[in-house]
Amino acid sequence: MKMKILVVDDEPSISMLLDFNLKLAGFEVHCVFDGEAVFEAIRSFRPDLLVLDLMLPKLDGIQVCRKLRSENNKVPIIMLTAMQDLNDKIAGLDNGADDYMTKPFSPQELISRIQAILRRSHSMPDGDPSSAQSIEIGNLIVQPGLREVKMNGQAVELTPKEFDLLVFLCRHRGKVLSRQQLLHGVWDYHFLGDTRIVDVHISHLRDKIEDNGRNPDYIMTIRNVGYKLTEPAVKESSG
């Protein structure tokens, strides 16, 4: 079966360009032109991924992202933006987008990113049976086969990309990983990508699994290099 892409953009020229190129790449495509139309399209079309413009009538891309994630819909989202302001791009990631691209963009690069995200979200990490084995680090339990995470016995809700990032860090525990290595390993980007994507997702992970995201026990920042996941130190009880 063909993978389904929902394109949400109110510029007919962009929608037509994406519709043509995505179909040429083997995807089934459906286009809508405002933010409110997304939710009915998701119910009827059941897309595997959204290509979502930031500036939309009725509901903008940020509002769409926020509503989908609040409903625990984990469909991968690539945000399109004509804006150069980094804060607008980060706002998309902060509200649940997996990636973003700035207009004008290369359709071939967008398709490459779509394929990378879909490979990650529809296949077992690393492609071997051992990848299904549970991972335990301190009070953190990660079950790749079930795509479930528990911290201190409580379930933790992660987006697909946050989960992939956590699994990758766990499989390389104790190793310092550069932002570019994380882009390659988690986003499957084999070109120079925007490493700010990594920083935002690391921040989200810390907020969800750490007792104190500003003073983490698990995901450590290695200054001027990247990040490392470590076994937390045993804290001595007072008295």
C-alpha positions in Angstrom: 0.0 0.0 0.0 1.1 3.5 -0.8 2.0 5.8 2.2 -0.4 8.7 2.5 0.7 12.3 2.7 -1.7 15.1 3.7 -0.6 18.5 2.3 -2.0 21.6 4.1 -1.2 24.8 2.3 -3.4 27.7 1.1 -1.1 28.6 -1.8 -2.4 26.6 -4.9 1.0 26.7 -6.6 2.7 25.1 -3.6 -0.1 22.5 -3.2 0.1 21.6 -6.9 3.9 21.4 -6.8 3.8 19.0 -3.8 0.9 17.0 -5.2 2.8 16.4 -8.4 6.2 15.6 -6.9 4.8 13.4 -4.0 2.7 11.3 -6.4 5.7 11.0 -8.7 7.7 9.6 -5.7 5.0 7.0 -5.1 2.9 8.6 -2.4 -0.9 8.9 -2.2 -1.6 12.6 -1.6 -4.6 14.6 -0.4 -4.5 18.4 -0.2 -6.5 20.8 2.0 -6.2 24.6 2.2 -7.0 25.7 5.8 -6.3 24.6 9.3 -9.8 23.6 10.2 -10.0 21.1 7.3 -7.1 19.1 8.7 -9.1 17.3 11.3 -11.8 15.9 9.0 -9.1 15.0 6.5 -7.2 13.0 9.1 -10.3 11.1 10.0 -11.3 10.3 6.4 -7.8 10.1 4.7 -5.8 8.7 7.7 -2.4 10.1 6.5 0.9 8.7 7.5 2.5 12.2 7.6 1.4 15.9 7.4 3.2 18.6 5.3 1.8 21.6 7.2 2.2 25.2 6.3 2.7 27.6 9.2 0.5 30.5 7.9 -3.0 29.2 7.2 -6.5 30.6 7.3 -8.9 29.7 10.2 -6.3 27.8 12.2 -2.6 28.4 11.7 0.0 25.6 11.6 1.0 26.1 15.3 -2.6 25.8 16.4 -3.1 22.7 14.3 0.0 21.1 15.8 -1.0 22.0 19.3 -4.5 20.5 18.9 -3.3 17.3 17.3 -0.8 16.7 20.0 -3.3 17.6 22.8 -5.5 14.8 21.3 -2.5 12.4 21.5 -2.3 12.2 17.7 1.3 11.3 16.9 1.2 11.6 13.1 4.6 12.9 12.0 4.5 16.6 10.9 6.9 18.6 8.7 6.2 22.3 9.0 6.6 24.7 6.1 7.4 28.3 6.8 8.1 31.3 4.6 9.5 33.1 7.6 13.2 33.3 8.3 12.8 34.1 12.0 14.2 31.2 14.0 11.6 31.7 16.7 8.8 30.9 14.3 10.6 27.6 13.4 11.2 26.7 17.0 7.6 27.4 17.8 6.6 24.7 15.4 8.9 22.2 17.0 7.8 23.3 20.5 4.2 22.5 19.6 4.9 19.0 18.2 6.3 19.3 14.7 9.0 16.8 13.9 10.9 19.0 11.3 10.6 22.2 9.4 11.6 23.5 6.0 11.8 27.2 4.9 10.2 28.3 1.6 11.3 28.3 -1.1 12.4 24.7 -0.8 13.6 21.8 -3.0 10.8 19.2 -3.5 13.5 16.6 -3.7 14.9 17.5 -0.3 11.4 17.6 1.2 10.7 14.1 -0.2 14.0 12.9 1.3 13.0 14.2 4.7 9.5 12.6 4.4 11.1 9.3 3.5 13.5 9.5 6.4 10.7 10.2 8.9 8.5 7.4 7.6 11.4 4.9 7.6 11.9 5.7 11.3 8.3 5.7 12.3 7.2 2.6 10.5 10.1 0.3 11.1 11.9 -1.2 14.1 15.0 0.7 15.1 18.2 -0.8 13.8 16.2 -3.5 12.0 17.2 -6.5 14.1 15.4 -8.6 16.7 17.5 -7.3 19.6 16.0 -3.9 18.9 12.8 -5.0 20.6 14.5 -5.8 23.9 13.6 -3.6 26.9 16.2 -1.0 27.9 16.6 -0.1 31.6 18.7 2.8 32.8 18.2 4.0 36.3 14.5 4.4 36.8 14.0 4.8 33.0 12.5 1.8 31.1 12.3 2.0 27.3 10.5 -0.7 25.3 11.3 -0.2 21.6 9.0 -3.0 20.4 6.0 -1.4 22.1 7.2 2.2 21.6 6.6 2.7 25.3 8.5 4.6 28.0 8.2 4.6 31.8 9.9 6.7 34.3 9.6 5.7 38.0 6.9 3.3 36.9 4.8 5.9 35.3 4.1 6.0 31.5 5.7 8.9 29.6 4.0 10.2 26.5 6.5 11.1 23.8 6.1 12.2 20.2 7.5 9.7 17.6 10.6 11.7 17.1 11.2 12.2 20.8 10.9 8.4 21.2 13.4 7.7 18.4 15.8 10.2 19.9 15.6 8.6 23.3 16.1 5.1 21.9 19.1 6.3 20.0 20.6 7.9 23.1 19.9 4.7 25.1 21.6 2.5 22.5 24.7 4.7 22.7 24.6 5.3 26.4 27.8 6.7 27.9 29.0 7.9 24.4 29.2 11.6 23.5 27.1 12.2 20.4 27.5 15.3 18.3 24.3 17.1 17.1 25.2 16.1 13.6 25.5 12.5 14.6 22.1 12.7 16.2 20.6 14.3 13.0 22.1 11.4 11.0 21.1 8.7 13.4 17.6 9.9 14.4 16.4 12.1 11.5 18.3 10.0 8.9 19.7 13.2 7.3 22.8 12.5 5.3 23.4 16.2 4.7 24.1 19.2 6.8 20.9 19.9 8.7 19.8 22.5 11.2 21.1 21.2 14.5 18.7 23.4 16.4 16.1 20.7 15.8 18.2 18.4 18.0 18.4 20.9 20.8 14.6 21.5 20.9 13.9 17.8 21.0 16.5 17.2 23.8 14.8 20.0 25.8 11.4 18.3 25.4 12.8 14.9 26.4 14.3 16.4 29.5 11.0 18.1 30.5 9.3 14.7 30.3 11.8 12.3 31.8 14.0 14.4 34.2 13.0 15.5 37.7 14.6 18.8 36.8 15.3 19.6 33.2 17.7 22.3 34.1 19.8 20.0 36.2 19.4 16.6 34.4 20.4 13.2 35.7 20.2 11.4 32.4 20.8 13.5 29.3 23.9 15.5 29.8 25.1 18.4 27.6 28.7 18.2 26.5 29.7 21.7 26.0 30.6 22.6 22.3 30.1 19.0 21.3 26.6 17.5 21.8 24.9 15.2 24.3 25.4 12.0 26.3 22.9 9.7 28.1 24.3 8.4 31.4 23.3 6.2 34.3 22.1 8.6 37.0 24.3 8.8 40.1 22.8 7.2 43.2 21.7 10.1 45.5 22.6 9.7 49.2 19.7 10.1 51.5 20.0 12.8 54.1 20.2 11.7 57.6 
